[in-house]
Amino acid sequence: MHTPIKDSEVQYEELYQKLRDFKVTHAHCNVPQDYPDNKLANFVAALRILKKRGQLEPERIERLNSLGFSW
């Protein structure tokens, strides 16, 4: 059975993997807002907002930091 939380976690992981792939290709995690994959661009923007508001889980911050994410 799908739950909103479970679906949200799956979606986060899918976008995180896309961000990892983006980094492999471009050598950075700064996805431009006009990037063709607008879900990835919106994901990156949302991560920055959530962190600024103190609403991003520490585990996610650590994973993103280890990826070289620029806040």
C-alpha positions as a Markdown table, in Angstrom:
| # | Residue | x | y | z |
|---|---|---|---|---|
| 1 | Met | 0.0 | 0.0 | 0.0 |
| 2 | His | 1.3 | 3.5 | -0.9 |
| 3 | Thr | 1.3 | 6.2 | 1.7 |
| 4 | Pro | 2.0 | 9.9 | 1.0 |
| 5 | Ile | 5.2 | 9.7 | 3.2 |
| 6 | Lys | 6.5 | 6.6 | 1.4 |
| 7 | Asp | 5.7 | 8.1 | -2.0 |
| 8 | Ser | 7.4 | 11.3 | -0.9 |
| 9 | Glu | 10.6 | 9.4 | 0.1 |
| 10 | Val | 10.6 | 7.5 | -3.2 |
| 11 | Gln | 10.3 | 10.7 | -5.1 |
| 12 | Tyr | 13.1 | 12.3 | -3.1 |
| 13 | Glu | 15.4 | 9.4 | -3.8 |
| 14 | Glu | 14.6 | 9.5 | -7.5 |
| 15 | Leu | 15.4 | 13.2 | -7.7 |
| 16 | Tyr | 18.5 | 12.7 | -5.5 |
| 17 | Gln | 19.7 | 10.1 | -8.0 |
| 18 | Lys | 19.0 | 12.6 | -10.9 |
| 19 | Leu | 21.1 | 15.2 | -9.0 |
| 20 | Arg | 24.0 | 12.7 | -8.6 |
| 21 | Asp | 23.8 | 12.0 | -12.4 |
| 22 | Phe | 23.7 | 15.7 | -13.1 |
| 23 | Lys | 26.9 | 16.1 | -11.0 |
| 24 | Val | 28.7 | 13.3 | -12.8 |
| 25 | Thr | 27.9 | 15.0 | -16.1 |
| 26 | His | 28.4 | 18.7 | -15.1 |
| 27 | Ala | 30.9 | 18.4 | -12.2 |
| 28 | His | 28.6 | 20.5 | -9.9 |
| 29 | Cys | 25.2 | 20.5 | -8.4 |
| 30 | Asn | 24.0 | 23.9 | -9.4 |
| 31 | Val | 21.1 | 23.0 | -11.6 |
| 32 | Pro | 19.9 | 26.1 | -13.5 |
| 33 | Gln | 16.3 | 27.1 | -13.2 |
| 34 | Asp | 15.9 | 26.9 | -17.0 |
| 35 | Tyr | 17.3 | 23.3 | -17.0 |
| 36 | Pro | 15.2 | 21.1 | -19.3 |
| 37 | Asp | 14.3 | 18.7 | -16.4 |
| 38 | Asn | 12.3 | 21.3 | -14.5 |
| 39 | Lys | 11.5 | 18.8 | -11.7 |
| 40 | Leu | 15.2 | 18.6 | -10.9 |
| 41 | Ala | 15.6 | 22.4 | -11.1 |
| 42 | Asn | 12.6 | 22.8 | -8.7 |
| 43 | Phe | 14.0 | 20.1 | -6.4 |
| 44 | Val | 17.3 | 21.9 | -6.0 |
| 45 | Ala | 15.6 | 25.2 | -5.4 |
| 46 | Ala | 13.2 | 23.6 | -2.8 |
| 47 | Leu | 16.1 | 22.0 | -1.0 |
| 48 | Arg | 17.8 | 25.4 | -0.5 |
| 49 | Ile | 14.6 | 26.9 | 0.8 |
| 50 | Leu | 13.9 | 24.0 | 3.2 |
| 51 | Lys | 17.4 | 24.2 | 4.6 |
| 52 | Lys | 17.2 | 28.0 | 5.0 |
| 53 | Arg | 13.9 | 27.5 | 7.0 |
| 54 | Gly | 15.5 | 24.8 | 9.1 |
| 55 | Gln | 13.0 | 22.2 | 7.7 |
| 56 | Leu | 15.5 | 19.8 | 5.9 |
| 57 | Glu | 16.4 | 16.7 | 7.8 |
| 58 | Pro | 20.1 | 16.5 | 9.0 |
| 59 | Glu | 20.6 | 13.2 | 7.2 |
| 60 | Arg | 19.6 | 14.7 | 3.9 |
| 61 | Ile | 21.8 | 17.7 | 4.5 |
| 62 | Glu | 24.8 | 15.4 | 5.2 |
| 63 | Arg | 24.1 | 13.4 | 2.0 |
| 64 | Leu | 23.8 | 16.6 | -0.1 |
| 65 | Asn | 27.0 | 18.0 | 1.5 |
| 66 | Ser | 28.9 | 14.8 | 0.7 |
| 67 | Leu | 27.7 | 15.3 | -2.9 |
| 68 | Gly | 29.2 | 18.8 | -3.0 |
| 69 | Phe | 25.8 | 20.6 | -3.0 |
| 70 | Ser | 26.1 | 24.4 | -2.8 |
| 71 | Trp | 23.6 | 25.9 | -0.4 |
